[in-house]
Amino acid sequence: MNDEFEEDEGFERDEEDPDEEEVEVLLSFEHQGKEISLVRFLDPLLLVGKLSSEREDQRLLLTVTESEQVLPILEKAFLEFHDDPDSVLP
């Protein structure tokens, strides 16, 4: 098994960053010499995904490029929906 848990180069943790998301640590353990944690975000978190071309029951996170293209459209649609008093959730 390769080490998929390696930190990205350039990733730095700033323990005192006031903008850092707050999480609740649900589980923490060591795997191949690295500490792994399962956390729950305390603030709501939305993930945007797309259908997998390989499995119709699977969703994949967007790439950075896809996110840059899609998120402004989703934000505009959400704001229009939210501002429309007659809108109904699907």
C-alpha positions in Angstrom: 0.0 0.0 0.0 1.5 3.4 -0.9 1.5 6.2 1.5 -1.7 8.2 0.5 -1.7 10.0 3.8 1.5 12.1 3.1 1.0 15.8 3.6 1.2 17.9 0.4 4.4 19.9 0.0 3.9 23.5 1.0 1.1 22.6 3.5 1.7 24.3 6.8 -0.5 24.2 9.9 -1.0 27.5 11.7 -2.2 26.5 15.1 -3.3 30.0 15.9 -5.2 30.9 12.7 -8.5 32.4 13.8 -10.0 31.6 10.4 -9.3 27.9 10.7 -12.4 25.7 10.6 -13.3 24.2 14.0 -13.7 20.5 14.1 -14.6 17.8 16.7 -12.1 14.9 16.6 -14.2 11.7 16.6 -11.3 9.2 16.3 -7.6 9.5 16.2 -5.1 6.7 15.6 -1.6 6.0 14.1 -1.1 4.3 10.8 2.3 3.7 9.2 3.8 6.2 11.6 1.4 9.0 10.9 -1.4 10.3 13.0 -4.8 9.9 11.3 -8.0 11.7 12.6 -11.6 11.4 11.7 -13.2 14.7 12.3 -16.6 16.4 12.1 -16.9 20.0 11.0 -18.8 22.1 13.6 -20.0 24.5 10.9 -22.0 23.2 7.9 -19.9 22.2 4.9 -21.2 21.7 1.4 -19.3 19.6 -1.1 -20.0 19.9 -4.9 -19.6 16.7 -6.9 -20.2 15.3 -10.3 -21.3 11.9 -11.6 -18.6 9.3 -12.1 -18.2 8.1 -15.7 -17.2 4.7 -14.4 -20.0 4.1 -11.8 -23.4 5.7 -11.9 -23.8 5.3 -8.1 -20.6 7.2 -7.4 -19.9 10.9 -7.1 -16.5 12.6 -7.4 -15.3 15.9 -6.1 -14.7 18.6 -8.7 -11.2 19.5 -9.8 -9.9 22.9 -9.1 -10.6 24.0 -12.7 -14.1 22.6 -12.6 -14.8 24.3 -9.2 -13.6 27.7 -10.6 -16.1 27.3 -13.5 -19.1 25.8 -11.6 -19.1 27.5 -8.2 -19.9 31.0 -9.5 -22.9 29.5 -11.4 -24.1 27.6 -8.3 -23.7 30.7 -6.1 -25.7 32.9 -8.6 -28.5 30.2 -8.8 -28.6 29.9 -5.0 -28.9 33.6 -4.5 -31.6 33.9 -7.1 -33.5 31.0 -5.5 -33.1 32.4 -2.0 -34.3 35.9 -3.1 -37.5 34.5 -4.8 -40.2 34.3 -2.2 -42.3 31.9 -4.3 -39.4 29.4 -4.7 -40.0 25.9 -3.4 -37.4 23.3 -2.6 -37.3 20.5 -5.2 
